[in-house]
Amino acid sequence: MFLWDPRYLIFALPALLLAFYAQMRVSSAYGQYSRKRNMRGLTGYEVARILLRSAGLDFVRVEEVPGRLSDHYDPGKKVLRLSSGVARSPSVASLGIVAHEIGHAVQDATQYAPLRVRSGLVPIVSIGSWLGPILFFIGFLMSGFTGSTSIAWLGLFLFAGTAVFALVTLPVEFNASKRALQLLHRYGLAEGQELRETKQVLDAAALTYVAALAQSISTLMYYLFLLTGFSSRRD
């Protein structure tokens, strides 16, 4: 809705360009370092078992899942899920991706506050991300007849949860990457040039979370622009 409004591009275009650039960075870094074998020839699965055991997290299960870059840690079920391309590959990219997800497992085990906040926001965001825009546009359209923007404001506040979620995600992801590099170095799985190459993979991935925050904020600003513009016209 309202995508035909050229003013929308003023808000959305910078964030969309950043998202495009971030995706290019991820594809480039992953493509390059997924083809480069790590010095110890360890697959992602082997790295996961070594790091989990070394970090005292033997209770965390490791499962292989379909998809490309579908790797994630499930704090509710204490499961580390690795995509086939990462689990079976002895690449530099696998080192970084696996260590990053184990960084989340360590955050969970140590009750890292931003991770707990983010987990608590998931139910709210899962509703607000789709219900918020619906209420906003219904309320905005109705305001032309009723003169009231209350429903539109409610939709905006619900959608604002996505921006809060994206904001909280940044320290969670940056900290997981920092922990990943420390884990790899501490347990002798990467050092020197290989550690720097691993960091390039993690930095590229981190940029996607910055882009997600920018997209959420740009949409919120557009919604706010529409509502405040409507109020000004009424006055």
Helices and strands as residue ranges (DSSP letters): H 6-33, H 44-54, E 61-65, E 72-74, E 79-83, H 84-87, H 92-109, H 113-146, H 150-186, H 192-234
